[in-house]
Amino acid sequence: MGDLALGEAYSGTSFSGESMDRIFWQCSKVRPLWHKFLDWFQQAHMLDASDIHSFFVYAWNQKMSPQIVCFWKAGIITLIWSLWSQRNRCIFEDESFAPMRFLQVVKVSFLDMENNFTKLGSMHNSCDDLLVVKNIGVRPRAYPSPEFINVYWWPPVNNWIKVNTDGSALGAPGKIGAGGVFRDKFSWVRGCFHVKGGIGFAFEAELLAVITAIQIAHARHWRQLWIESDSTYIVHLRHERSTSVPWRFAAIWKRILLLLKDFQIQISHIYREGNKVADILAADERHEGWWPHEIELYSDRRLAGSLCLDGDRGSSGGAALMSCAAALVSGVAFGMVVACWADRAIGDFTEF
């Protein structure tokens, strides 16, 4: 029978006195194995679990790095399977109980996983995770360091107008809004807008922003237009001259593609950090309309200052975010000349 206590009560087809807790958790010869295994993963406190079920529930809900959690769960399953197999060998083949064999089996399974599975994820770049991978004998897979990218807003060249656009959706679907700001080669603001689009998705808001910007530019005879958006969807639409747009925008988008024949047009992607003013204009729910470049004449100069600041070459727009947000949210910016957005020169750009 060997020296494994788990098989002491075996009699024919029944296991008198044995239970799952007795076999896998409470046996005095099994506890040291769990203690060693849990020490590898810095989880020795789990030995306080009252039974194997409680341990499983707790262990399976542990928050660990993607690499560590793979070995953690695989190790638990391997250890339990090894205990069950060794128990049967002790009963039927009269083998002796060899505690170190279990831990060796677990470590061999870790090496097999490491060599045969390429998608194990990364560890957290911490001393705790480094100690765990050292304990279990596998190579650390460090989480890639973040890549820092400088984001700049660049003004257009001579005779060109640049418009930065953005869309906003409060839900999916939810209320959508679109905004944009036009600037020239000196980074001076030539106008900005916000329009509402009913209920829709974020990509529809981005599309609405570009449609509105092109209609405004066409009405104001800005035929050399550089559109910059933080939406790759918009960039793809223009480059492919695609007509795959939501049905409610299909007709107007076809008209826009016809209008573009009158333009020299360029479209590019910019990260959100360089598109702060358009982002704020798109998210403003309280007001709708068009504000021409005479914005510096209005009573609240903070909005004008923010718009120009975001246009400075080499600026990422952080300061513009703060001051422009303050101007828009406070509502003071709209103690302006009301007629500013009633400028008829933009035609019917809000009609969809």
C-alpha positions, 0 to 999 in steps of 0.5 A: 500500500506504500506510505500514502495515507490517501489510499489507506481506506481503499476497499474494492469499488468504494473509498470509505472515509475519503473525500476530495478535501482529504485527497487534495487539500487536507492530507498531511502529506499534501499540505507541504506540496501546496505550501511550496507551490504557493510560495513560488507564486507569492500566494502562501496565504491561500493555505488558509482556505478551508477546503479545496472548493474555496481554494479553487474559487479564490485561486481562479479569481486572482488578478495576475499578469497575463504570463503569470496567470497562465502558469498559475492555472496550469500549475494547479491543474497539473498538481491535482492531476499528479496527486490523483495519478500518484494516489492510484499508483500507490494503491494499485502498484504499491509505489511509495510517495515521492513529494519532489516528483510532483513539483518536478512534474509541474516545472516540466509542464511549465517548460513545455508550455513555454516552448510550445505556446507563443501567446502566453502574454507578458508579465508586469514589469515588477519585482514580484513578477520577476521573482515568480518567473525565477521561482518557476524556472521560465523566461520572463516576458517583459511588457513592452515599454510604452512608445512616446510620440511627439504630436505636433499641429502644423499649419498649411502652406501658402494659399491653403486652409487647414481644417481639423475635425472631430466627432463625439457620441454620448453612447453607442448609439447616442447623441452625436455632435461634430466640430471643426476649426479652420486655420491658415498658414499663420495659424490664424483662425478663419472660423469654427463650427459645431453641429448636432446630428441626432442619434448615432455612433462615433464614426457617424459623428466623424463623418458629419464633421468632415461633410460639414467642413467641406460644405463650409469650405465650398461655400467660402471658396476655400478650394485648397483644403487640408482636412485633418482628423483623428479618425482613420475611418475618415482618412480611409473613406477619402483615400478610397473615394468609398461610398460605403457610408451609413444610409442616412449620409449616403446622398449627401456623401455622394454630393460631397464626392462631386464637390471635391472635384472643385478642390485641391484636397489633402487629408491626413490623420492626427492623434487626439492630442493634436486635435484638442480644439476640434475635440472640444467643439465636437463635444459641446452640447449646449450650442450649435452654429458657425463662428467666423474669424472675427471671434477675437472681437467677442467678449470672451477672448479665452476661446480665441486665445485657445484656438490660436494656441493650439495652432502654434507649430510644435504645440500639442494643444494641452494648454488649449484644452484647458482654456478652450474648455473653460470658455465653452463650458462656462457659456461666456463664450456665447455671450457673443454677437448672436448673429455670428453663427447666422452667417448665411455665407455657409449655406445649408450645411446643417441640412442632411 
